[in-house]
Amino acid sequence: MLVAGAVLAAVGLLAGVPLLALGGRDLRLGRQQRGRLSLQVQPGPGGLSLVGRFGAR
């Protein structure tokens, strides 16, 4: 049980650190490109959806 917990903790750490680093980079890029808006119309199962995003795409 102890070994399984240690292995899962190591896997979580190996997956989490790069995700945090990439998220910080994206956050800094978002601050630099503030105010950019893109709108998209996408087909969906019940009709069309309007999707709006702020920042770089």
One Martini backbone bead per residue (centre of mass of N, CA, C, O) as a GRO file, in nm:
protein
   57
    1MET     BB    1   0.058   0.064  -0.020
    2LEU     BB    2   0.303   0.250  -0.004
    3VAL     BB    3   0.402   0.210  -0.294
    4ALA     BB    4   0.147   0.304  -0.441
    5GLY     BB    5   0.151   0.593  -0.323
    6ALA     BB    6   0.431   0.672  -0.431
    7VAL     BB    7   0.372   0.631  -0.730
    8LEU     BB    8   0.132   0.830  -0.750
    9ALA     BB    9   0.289   1.077  -0.653
   10ALA     BB   10   0.501   1.078  -0.879
   11VAL     BB   11   0.305   1.103  -1.115
   12GLY     BB   12   0.171   1.367  -1.020
   13LEU     BB   13   0.432   1.534  -1.020
   14LEU     BB   14   0.514   1.485  -1.321
   15ALA     BB   15   0.241   1.616  -1.428
   16GLY     BB   16   0.216   1.896  -1.264
   17VAL     BB   17   0.466   2.072  -1.323
   18PRO     BB   18   0.426   2.129  -1.631
   19LEU     BB   19   0.140   2.249  -1.601
   20LEU     BB   20   0.223   2.491  -1.427
   21ALA     BB   21   0.426   2.613  -1.626
   22LEU     BB   22   0.229   2.651  -1.865
   23GLY     BB   23   0.021   2.825  -1.713
   24GLY     BB   24   0.214   3.062  -1.651
   25ARG     BB   25   0.277   3.130  -1.943
   26ASP     BB   26  -0.017   3.184  -2.034
   27LEU     BB   27  -0.069   3.411  -1.834
   28ARG     BB   28   0.145   3.606  -1.941
   29LEU     BB   29   0.033   3.619  -2.232
   30GLY     BB   30  -0.248   3.729  -2.151
   31ARG     BB   31  -0.144   4.003  -2.044
   32GLN     BB   32  -0.021   4.101  -2.321
   33GLN     BB   33  -0.316   4.014  -2.482
   34ARG     BB   34  -0.528   4.205  -2.400
   35GLY     BB   35  -0.858   4.227  -2.553
   36ARG     BB   36  -0.886   3.972  -2.712
   37LEU     BB   37  -1.138   3.864  -2.950
   38SER     BB   38  -1.312   3.553  -3.026
   39LEU     BB   39  -1.546   3.429  -3.260
   40GLN     BB   40  -1.762   3.134  -3.274
   41VAL     BB   41  -1.925   2.897  -3.489
   42GLN     BB   42  -2.072   2.590  -3.372
   43PRO     BB   43  -2.151   2.278  -3.408
   44GLY     BB   44  -2.414   2.078  -3.264
   45PRO     BB   45  -2.652   1.863  -3.143
   46GLY     BB   46  -2.873   2.129  -3.109
   47GLY     BB   47  -2.686   2.316  -3.298
   48LEU     BB   48  -2.570   2.630  -3.248
   49SER     BB   49  -2.265   2.786  -3.133
   50LEU     BB   50  -2.140   3.051  -2.930
   51VAL     BB   51  -1.790   3.138  -2.911
   52GLY     BB   52  -1.589   3.301  -2.664
   53ARG     BB   53  -1.252   3.450  -2.663
   54PHE     BB   54  -0.980   3.536  -2.469
   55GLY     BB   55  -0.705   3.598  -2.632
   56ALA     BB   56  -0.504   3.374  -2.740
   57ARG     BB   57  -0.505   3.096  -2.998
   0.00000   0.00000   0.00000
